[in-house]
């Protein structure tokens, strides 16, 4: 019996009531390892974006203090805004996702991270 056939048999047993409630809740509460790995990558992306915010803020402050590189400071401020946007997109807040539907797809998030 292949993995797929086994999964179909278990799902049929769950629907038919042939498996007791304890085993049913154990089976349904099991997490998918792929989703756990994706969540870990999301956390790494959030942490790296926050580090990007910190470094760009420090660089922008130094650029404006010297007064020589004002254009560089302005670009750093845009980098801070984009990095903050990456952090918000990776947290998957429903209020934000409602306005920017493209961020629900990996292509939209990838383009945002390339921009950053």
C-alpha positions as CSV (number, residue, x, y, z in Angstrom):
1,X,0.0,0.0,0.0
2,X,1.5,3.3,-1.1
3,X,1.6,6.4,1.1
4,X,-1.2,8.0,-0.9
5,X,-3.4,5.0,-0.6
6,X,-2.8,4.8,3.1
7,X,-3.7,8.4,3.6
8,X,-6.9,7.9,1.6
9,X,-7.8,4.9,3.7
10,X,-7.2,6.8,6.9
11,X,-9.3,9.7,5.7
12,X,-12.1,7.3,4.8
13,X,-11.9,5.7,8.2
14,X,-12.0,9.1,9.9
15,X,-15.1,10.1,7.9
16,X,-16.8,6.8,8.5
17,X,-16.3,6.9,12.3
18,X,-14.3,3.7,12.4
19,X,-11.5,5.3,14.3
20,X,-12.0,6.5,17.9
21,X,-12.1,10.2,18.8
22,X,-8.7,10.2,20.5
23,X,-6.9,8.9,17.4
24,X,-8.9,11.2,15.2
25,X,-7.9,14.3,17.1
26,X,-4.2,13.1,17.2
27,X,-4.3,12.6,13.4
28,X,-5.9,15.9,12.7
29,X,-3.7,17.9,15.0
30,X,-0.5,16.6,13.4
31,X,1.5,19.4,11.7
32,X,3.0,19.2,8.3
33,X,6.8,19.3,8.4
34,X,6.9,21.3,5.2
35,X,4.8,24.1,6.8
36,X,7.1,24.1,9.8
37,X,10.1,24.6,7.5
38,X,8.3,27.4,5.7
39,X,7.4,29.1,9.0
40,X,11.1,28.9,10.0
41,X,12.1,30.6,6.7
42,X,9.5,33.3,7.4
43,X,11.0,33.9,10.8
44,X,14.5,34.1,9.3
45,X,13.2,36.6,6.7
46,X,11.6,38.7,9.5
47,X,14.8,38.8,11.5
48,X,17.0,39.7,8.5
49,X,14.6,42.5,7.5
50,X,14.7,43.9,11.0
51,X,18.5,43.8,10.9
52,X,18.3,45.6,7.6
53,X,16.1,48.3,9.2
54,X,18.6,48.8,12.0
55,X,21.6,49.1,9.8
56,X,19.9,51.4,7.3
57,X,18.6,53.6,10.1
58,X,22.1,54.0,11.6
59,X,23.5,54.7,8.1
60,X,20.8,57.3,7.4
61,X,21.4,59.1,10.7
62,X,25.1,59.2,9.9
63,X,24.5,60.5,6.4
64,X,22.3,63.3,7.6
65,X,24.8,64.2,10.4
66,X,27.6,64.7,8.0
67,X,25.5,66.7,5.6
68,X,27.5,65.5,2.6
69,X,25.4,62.5,1.6
70,X,21.9,63.7,1.8
71,X,20.8,61.7,-1.3
72,X,22.3,58.6,0.3
73,X,20.3,59.3,3.5
74,X,17.1,59.6,1.6
75,X,17.7,56.3,-0.2
76,X,18.4,54.7,3.2
77,X,15.1,56.0,4.5
78,X,13.3,54.3,1.5
79,X,15.2,51.1,2.3
80,X,13.9,51.3,5.9
81,X,10.3,51.7,4.7
82,X,10.6,48.7,2.3
83,X,12.2,46.5,4.9
84,X,9.4,47.4,7.4
85,X,7.0,46.5,4.6
86,X,8.7,43.1,4.2
87,X,8.4,42.5,8.0
88,X,4.7,43.3,7.9
89,X,4.1,41.1,4.8
90,X,5.9,38.1,6.4
91,X,3.8,38.3,9.6
92,X,0.8,37.6,7.4
93,X,-1.6,40.0,9.3
94,X,-5.0,39.6,7.9
95,X,-5.6,43.4,7.9
96,X,-2.6,44.0,5.7
97,X,-3.2,41.0,3.5
98,X,-6.7,42.3,2.8
99,X,-5.3,45.4,1.1
100,X,-2.4,43.8,-0.7
101,X,-3.7,40.5,-2.0
102,X,-0.6,40.0,-4.2
103,X,1.4,39.4,-1.0
104,X,-0.6,36.1,-0.4
105,X,1.4,34.6,-3.2
106,X,5.0,33.6,-3.1
107,X,5.8,35.5,-6.3
108,X,4.6,38.8,-4.8
109,X,6.6,38.3,-1.7
110,X,9.7,37.4,-3.7
111,X,9.4,40.5,-5.8
112,X,9.1,42.6,-2.6
113,X,12.2,40.9,-1.1
114,X,14.2,41.4,-4.3
115,X,13.2,45.1,-4.2
116,X,14.5,45.3,-0.6
